[in-house]
Amino acid sequence: MYQYICDIIKKKDKDQIVTVLGPTATGKTQLAVRIARDFNAEIISADSRQVYRGMDIGTGKDLEDYTIDNHQIRYHLIDIAEPGTEFNVAQYQQAAYHALDDIRARGREVVLCGGSGMYVESLLGGYRLSPITRDLELYAELEAKTDEELTKILQSFHPLHNHTDTCERKRLLKAVEIEYYYQKHPEWQELTRKIPSIIIGLTGEREYIRQRITARLKQRLENGMIDEVQQLINQGVNTDQLLRYGLEYKYITLYLQHKITYEEMFAKLNTAIHQFSKRQMTWFRKMERSGFKINWIRVEDLKY
């Protein structure tokens, strides 16, 4: 099956990158590393929590996986933000563009790898995002206008090819806000572009994935995941922020605060990760309906 994946990649256009996506516990990093080795590539992570330093076990960085056959595969967008801070999708998108251009400038291929569907889609789709901070005066002015007036303002910036931004008032206001932001910060608009890609998706039978998720959770707990969260707290990371990071950091923090027992923590966290896996697949299916072609591979069949 790996040879089949390689055959797909060999047919890609010169300007295309390779994307490896899939729900948690499907072995995305291991596949991406092998592809990187065999196609002279470097890896750009597409994981919304692996950007944070010190959040290693809970986010599944598995940095040792980036070494294969005594060869270190270079990776990007891991450990680039301080824990306890916010790093949003707009910041990720621009950082990913810079990493991609740097890799290509050195004559190497690019493998995008991760399970954060919003991060993957924002990059491949070239979505117009910005780290916009609300201009309260402008927002008050816009809020006083009718939907029809707001739509005319939006049309003044560019033709409307679809009506997704005008179907509800909240989205319409946001779309107009962003356009005004681009007027003041054209550098964000200039850096936004679609990235063509061959997409390899990893999936599997639900029960098989469930078993992998539970086994991995047990392993991470044995490898010191609770100590990792405690260390973050000791370093001064706000517990409210850890709760917002969700999954491992949420439930282990609650356990360390003595709000739930170890058994409750494990059960709740295990269930939450299974639910997260389903949401990831829902996002990827939505990407397909939006026109992204994903070549699905069953992890049960993937032998190296």
Contacts in CASP RR format, 6 or more apart in sequence:
PFRMAT RR
TARGET T0000
AUTHOR 0000-0000-0000
METHOD contacts of the structure
MODEL  1
MYQYICDIIKKKDKDQIVTVLGPTATGKTQLAVRIARDFNAEIISADSRQ
VYRGMDIGTGKDLEDYTIDNHQIRYHLIDIAEPGTEFNVAQYQQAAYHAL
DDIRARGREVVLCGGSGMYVESLLGGYRLSPITRDLELYAELEAKTDEEL
TKILQSFHPLHNHTDTCERKRLLKAVEIEYYYQKHPEWQELTRKIPSIII
GLTGEREYIRQRITARLKQRLENGMIDEVQQLINQGVNTDQLLRYGLEYK
YITLYLQHKITYEEMFAKLNTAIHQFSKRQMTWFRKMERSGFKINWIRVE
DLKY
1 297 0 8 1.000
1 301 0 8 1.000
1 302 0 8 1.000
1 303 0 8 1.000
2 31 0 8 1.000
2 34 0 8 1.000
2 302 0 8 1.000
2 303 0 8 1.000
2 304 0 8 1.000
4 297 0 8 1.000
5 31 0 8 1.000
5 35 0 8 1.000
5 200 0 8 1.000
5 295 0 8 1.000
5 297 0 8 1.000
6 35 0 8 1.000
6 38 0 8 1.000
8 198 0 8 1.000
8 200 0 8 1.000
8 295 0 8 1.000
9 18 0 8 1.000
9 35 0 8 1.000
9 39 0 8 1.000
9 198 0 8 1.000
12 18 0 8 1.000
12 198 0 8 1.000
13 196 0 8 1.000
15 196 0 8 1.000
16 196 0 8 1.000
16 197 0 8 1.000
16 198 0 8 1.000
17 100 0 8 1.000
17 109 0 8 1.000
17 110 0 8 1.000
17 111 0 8 1.000
17 112 0 8 1.000
17 195 0 8 1.000
17 196 0 8 1.000
17 197 0 8 1.000
17 198 0 8 1.000
18 35 0 8 1.000
18 39 0 8 1.000
18 41 0 8 1.000
18 109 0 8 1.000
18 110 0 8 1.000
18 111 0 8 1.000
18 112 0 8 1.000
18 197 0 8 1.000
18 198 0 8 1.000
18 200 0 8 1.000
19 46 0 8 1.000
19 111 0 8 1.000
19 112 0 8 1.000
19 113 0 8 1.000
19 120 0 8 1.000
19 124 0 8 1.000
19 197 0 8 1.000
19 198 0 8 1.000
19 199 0 8 1.000
19 200 0 8 1.000
20 28 0 8 1.000
20 31 0 8 1.000
20 32 0 8 1.000
20 35 0 8 1.000
20 111 0 8 1.000
20 112 0 8 1.000
20 113 0 8 1.000
20 114 0 8 1.000
20 200 0 8 1.000
20 201 0 8 1.000
20 202 0 8 1.000
21 28 0 8 1.000
21 46 0 8 1.000
21 113 0 8 1.000
21 114 0 8 1.000
21 115 0 8 1.000
21 117 0 8 1.000
21 120 0 8 1.000
21 199 0 8 1.000
21 200 0 8 1.000
21 201 0 8 1.000
21 202 0 8 1.000
21 284 0 8 1.000
21 294 0 8 1.000
22 28 0 8 1.000
22 114 0 8 1.000
22 115 0 8 1.000
22 201 0 8 1.000
22 202 0 8 1.000
22 203 0 8 1.000
22 280 0 8 1.000
22 281 0 8 1.000
22 284 0 8 1.000
23 115 0 8 1.000
23 202 0 8 1.000
23 203 0 8 1.000
23 209 0 8 1.000
23 276 0 8 1.000
23 277 0 8 1.000
23 278 0 8 1.000
23 280 0 8 1.000
23 281 0 8 1.000
23 284 0 8 1.000
24 115 0 8 1.000
24 213 0 8 1.000
24 273 0 8 1.000
24 276 0 8 1.000
24 277 0 8 1.000
24 280 0 8 1.000
25 209 0 8 1.000
25 212 0 8 1.000
25 213 0 8 1.000
25 216 0 8 1.000
25 277 0 8 1.000
26 202 0 8 1.000
26 203 0 8 1.000
26 204 0 8 1.000
26 209 0 8 1.000
26 212 0 8 1.000
26 299 0 8 1.000
27 202 0 8 1.000
27 299 0 8 1.000
28 113 0 8 1.000
28 114 0 8 1.000
28 115 0 8 1.000
28 202 0 8 1.000
29 62 0 8 1.000
29 65 0 8 1.000
29 66 0 8 1.000
29 113 0 8 1.000
30 65 0 8 1.000
30 304 0 8 1.000
31 113 0 8 1.000
31 200 0 8 1.000
31 202 0 8 1.000
31 302 0 8 1.000
32 43 0 8 1.000
32 111 0 8 1.000
32 113 0 8 1.000
32 114 0 8 1.000
33 43 0 8 1.000
33 65 0 8 1.000
33 66 0 8 1.000
33 68 0 8 1.000
33 73 0 8 1.000
34 68 0 8 1.000
34 304 0 8 1.000
35 41 0 8 1.000
35 111 0 8 1.000
36 42 0 8 1.000
36 43 0 8 1.000
36 73 0 8 1.000
36 109 0 8 1.000
36 111 0 8 1.000
37 68 0 8 1.000
37 69 0 8 1.000
37 71 0 8 1.000
37 73 0 8 1.000
39 109 0 8 1.000
39 111 0 8 1.000
40 108 0 8 1.000
40 109 0 8 1.000
41 73 0 8 1.000
41 103 0 8 1.000
41 108 0 8 1.000
41 109 0 8 1.000
41 110 0 8 1.000
41 111 0 8 1.000
42 73 0 8 1.000
42 74 0 8 1.000
42 75 0 8 1.000
42 76 0 8 1.000
42 103 0 8 1.000
42 108 0 8 1.000
42 109 0 8 1.000
42 110 0 8 1.000
42 111 0 8 1.000
43 66 0 8 1.000
43 73 0 8 1.000
43 74 0 8 1.000
43 75 0 8 1.000
43 76 0 8 1.000
43 111 0 8 1.000
43 112 0 8 1.000
43 113 0 8 1.000
44 75 0 8 1.000
44 76 0 8 1.000
44 77 0 8 1.000
44 96 0 8 1.000
44 99 0 8 1.000
44 100 0 8 1.000
44 103 0 8 1.000
44 110 0 8 1.000
44 111 0 8 1.000
44 112 0 8 1.000
44 113 0 8 1.000
45 51 0 8 1.000
45 75 0 8 1.000
45 76 0 8 1.000
45 77 0 8 1.000
45 78 0 8 1.000
45 113 0 8 1.000
45 114 0 8 1.000
46 77 0 8 1.000
46 92 0 8 1.000
46 96 0 8 1.000
46 112 0 8 1.000
46 113 0 8 1.000
46 114 0 8 1.000
46 115 0 8 1.000
46 116 0 8 1.000
46 117 0 8 1.000
46 119 0 8 1.000
46 120 0 8 1.000
46 123 0 8 1.000
47 59 0 8 1.000
47 78 0 8 1.000
47 114 0 8 1.000
47 115 0 8 1.000
47 116 0 8 1.000
47 119 0 8 1.000
48 87 0 8 1.000
48 89 0 8 1.000
48 92 0 8 1.000
48 116 0 8 1.000
48 118 0 8 1.000
48 119 0 8 1.000
49 55 0 8 1.000
49 58 0 8 1.000
49 59 0 8 1.000
49 245 0 8 1.000
50 59 0 8 1.000
50 60 0 8 1.000
50 61 0 8 1.000
50 77 0 8 1.000
50 78 0 8 1.000
50 79 0 8 1.000
51 77 0 8 1.000
51 78 0 8 1.000
51 79 0 8 1.000
51 80 0 8 1.000
51 81 0 8 1.000
51 87 0 8 1.000
51 92 0 8 1.000
52 59 0 8 1.000
52 79 0 8 1.000
52 81 0 8 1.000
52 82 0 8 1.000
52 83 0 8 1.000
52 84 0 8 1.000
52 85 0 8 1.000
52 87 0 8 1.000
52 245 0 8 1.000
53 79 0 8 1.000
53 80 0 8 1.000
53 81 0 8 1.000
53 82 0 8 1.000
53 83 0 8 1.000
54 79 0 8 1.000
54 83 0 8 1.000
54 228 0 8 1.000
54 231 0 8 1.000
54 232 0 8 1.000
55 83 0 8 1.000
55 228 0 8 1.000
55 232 0 8 1.000
55 245 0 8 1.000
55 249 0 8 1.000
56 63 0 8 1.000
56 228 0 8 1.000
57 220 0 8 1.000
57 223 0 8 1.000
57 224 0 8 1.000
57 225 0 8 1.000
57 228 0 8 1.000
57 248 0 8 1.000
58 220 0 8 1.000
58 225 0 8 1.000
58 228 0 8 1.000
58 229 0 8 1.000
58 247 0 8 1.000
58 248 0 8 1.000
58 249 0 8 1.000
59 248 0 8 1.000
60 220 0 8 1.000
61 78 0 8 1.000
63 75 0 8 1.000
63 78 0 8 1.000
66 72 0 8 1.000
66 73 0 8 1.000
66 74 0 8 1.000
66 75 0 8 1.000
67 73 0 8 1.000
76 96 0 8 1.000
76 99 0 8 1.000
76 102 0 8 1.000
76 103 0 8 1.000
77 92 0 8 1.000
77 95 0 8 1.000
77 96 0 8 1.000
77 99 0 8 1.000
80 87 0 8 1.000
80 95 0 8 1.000
81 87 0 8 1.000
83 232 0 8 1.000
83 235 0 8 1.000
83 237 0 8 1.000
83 241 0 8 1.000
84 232 0 8 1.000
84 237 0 8 1.000
84 238 0 8 1.000
84 241 0 8 1.000
84 242 0 8 1.000
85 241 0 8 1.000
88 131 0 8 1.000
89 118 0 8 1.000
89 119 0 8 1.000
89 122 0 8 1.000
89 129 0 8 1.000
90 122 0 8 1.000
90 129 0 8 1.000
90 130 0 8 1.000
90 131 0 8 1.000
90 132 0 8 1.000
90 188 0 8 1.000
91 131 0 8 1.000
92 119 0 8 1.000
92 122 0 8 1.000
92 123 0 8 1.000
93 119 0 8 1.000
93 122 0 8 1.000
93 123 0 8 1.000
93 126 0 8 1.000
93 127 0 8 1.000
93 129 0 8 1.000
93 192 0 8 1.000
94 188 0 8 1.000
94 191 0 8 1.000
96 112 0 8 1.000
96 119 0 8 1.000
96 123 0 8 1.000
97 123 0 8 1.000
97 191 0 8 1.000
97 193 0 8 1.000
100 110 0 8 1.000
100 195 0 8 1.000
103 109 0 8 1.000
103 110 0 8 1.000
104 110 0 8 1.000
112 120 0 8 1.000
112 123 0 8 1.000
112 124 0 8 1.000
112 195 0 8 1.000
112 197 0 8 1.000
114 120 0 8 1.000
115 280 0 8 1.000
117 280 0 8 1.000
117 283 0 8 1.000
117 284 0 8 1.000
117 287 0 8 1.000
118 283 0 8 1.000
120 287 0 8 1.000
121 127 0 8 1.000
121 283 0 8 1.000
121 287 0 8 1.000
121 290 0 8 1.000
121 292 0 8 1.000
122 129 0 8 1.000
123 195 0 8 1.000
124 194 0 8 1.000
124 195 0 8 1.000
124 196 0 8 1.000
124 197 0 8 1.000
124 199 0 8 1.000
124 292 0 8 1.000
125 194 0 8 1.000
125 195 0 8 1.000
126 192 0 8 1.000
126 193 0 8 1.000
126 194 0 8 1.000
126 195 0 8 1.000
127 192 0 8 1.000
128 178 0 8 1.000
128 182 0 8 1.000
128 188 0 8 1.000
128 189 0 8 1.000
128 192 0 8 1.000
129 178 0 8 1.000
129 188 0 8 1.000
129 192 0 8 1.000
130 178 0 8 1.000
130 181 0 8 1.000
130 182 0 8 1.000
130 185 0 8 1.000
130 188 0 8 1.000
132 177 0 8 1.000
132 178 0 8 1.000
132 181 0 8 1.000
134 177 0 8 1.000
135 177 0 8 1.000
135 180 0 8 1.000
138 177 0 8 1.000
138 180 0 8 1.000
139 173 0 8 1.000
139 177 0 8 1.000
142 150 0 8 1.000
142 153 0 8 1.000
142 173 0 8 1.000
142 176 0 8 1.000
142 177 0 8 1.000
143 173 0 8 1.000
145 153 0 8 1.000
147 166 0 8 1.000
147 169 0 8 1.000
147 172 0 8 1.000
150 166 0 8 1.000
150 169 0 8 1.000
150 172 0 8 1.000
150 173 0 8 1.000
150 176 0 8 1.000
151 160 0 8 1.000
151 166 0 8 1.000
151 172 0 8 1.000
153 176 0 8 1.000
153 179 0 8 1.000
154 160 0 8 1.000
154 165 0 8 1.000
154 166 0 8 1.000
154 172 0 8 1.000
154 175 0 8 1.000
154 176 0 8 1.000
154 179 0 8 1.000
157 179 0 8 1.000
157 182 0 8 1.000
158 179 0 8 1.000
160 166 0 8 1.000
164 171 0 8 1.000
165 171 0 8 1.000
165 172 0 8 1.000
165 174 0 8 1.000
165 175 0 8 1.000
166 172 0 8 1.000
166 175 0 8 1.000
181 188 0 8 1.000
182 188 0 8 1.000
182 189 0 8 1.000
198 295 0 8 1.000
199 292 0 8 1.000
199 293 0 8 1.000
199 294 0 8 1.000
199 295 0 8 1.000
200 294 0 8 1.000
200 295 0 8 1.000
200 297 0 8 1.000
201 284 0 8 1.000
201 294 0 8 1.000
201 295 0 8 1.000
201 296 0 8 1.000
201 297 0 8 1.000
202 296 0 8 1.000
202 297 0 8 1.000
202 299 0 8 1.000
202 302 0 8 1.000
203 209 0 8 1.000
203 281 0 8 1.000
203 296 0 8 1.000
203 297 0 8 1.000
203 298 0 8 1.000
203 299 0 8 1.000
204 298 0 8 1.000
204 299 0 8 1.000
204 300 0 8 1.000
205 298 0 8 1.000
205 300 0 8 1.000
208 299 0 8 1.000
208 300 0 8 1.000
209 277 0 8 1.000
209 299 0 8 1.000
210 274 0 8 1.000
212 299 0 8 1.000
213 270 0 8 1.000
213 273 0 8 1.000
213 274 0 8 1.000
213 277 0 8 1.000
214 270 0 8 1.000
217 266 0 8 1.000
217 269 0 8 1.000
217 270 0 8 1.000
217 273 0 8 1.000
220 248 0 8 1.000
221 266 0 8 1.000
225 248 0 8 1.000
225 252 0 8 1.000
226 252 0 8 1.000
226 255 0 8 1.000
226 256 0 8 1.000
229 242 0 8 1.000
229 248 0 8 1.000
229 249 0 8 1.000
229 252 0 8 1.000
229 253 0 8 1.000
229 256 0 8 1.000
230 256 0 8 1.000
232 242 0 8 1.000
232 249 0 8 1.000
233 239 0 8 1.000
233 242 0 8 1.000
233 253 0 8 1.000
233 256 0 8 1.000
239 253 0 8 1.000
239 257 0 8 1.000
242 249 0 8 1.000
242 250 0 8 1.000
242 253 0 8 1.000
243 249 0 8 1.000
243 250 0 8 1.000
243 253 0 8 1.000
243 254 0 8 1.000
244 250 0 8 1.000
246 272 0 8 1.000
247 269 0 8 1.000
247 272 0 8 1.000
247 273 0 8 1.000
247 276 0 8 1.000
248 269 0 8 1.000
250 272 0 8 1.000
251 260 0 8 1.000
251 265 0 8 1.000
251 268 0 8 1.000
251 269 0 8 1.000
251 272 0 8 1.000
252 265 0 8 1.000
252 269 0 8 1.000
254 260 0 8 1.000
254 265 0 8 1.000
255 261 0 8 1.000
255 262 0 8 1.000
255 264 0 8 1.000
255 265 0 8 1.000
260 268 0 8 1.000
284 294 0 8 1.000
287 294 0 8 1.000
288 294 0 8 1.000
END
